[in-house]
């Protein structure tokens, strides 16, 4: 019998401006100490800033492209088999792919010191949409780790 309970999935919320569940999740990821209006202002301004210098008509086009580029397909999970712990490569479920991609983009944007979060988030999104930046490097490192440990894939269960 499993020790875990069934996950209760909540209905997806939509944001006020774009009516997109992806933007609503990004706002929740940026939000700190329950200050949602500040997080909304940061995300909306960053989305508008990513449009400058490009011919994108849809404001969410760069956001979706950036998140799709950062989503990891594989990751490693620790499995204990007979006293030894193995890093077993596993496929990442779609909901976790989205969560990891947003978390990585926001954390690397927050890590840029001496830059306002709006500008840092906008530049991180632009770089991720172009296939560059720290979040893309993190995804590549995750894939390399899974590739290096593919010999232990038979421990998946």
Secondary structure, 3 states (H helix, E strand, C coil): CCCCCCCCCCCCCCCCCCCCHHHHHHHHHHCCCCCHHHHHHHHHHHHHHHHCCCCCCCCCHHHHHHHHHHCCCEEEEEEEECCEEEEEEEECCHHHHHHHHHHHHHHHHHCCCCCCHHHHHHHHHHHHHCCCCHHHHHHHHHHHHHHHCHHHHHHCC
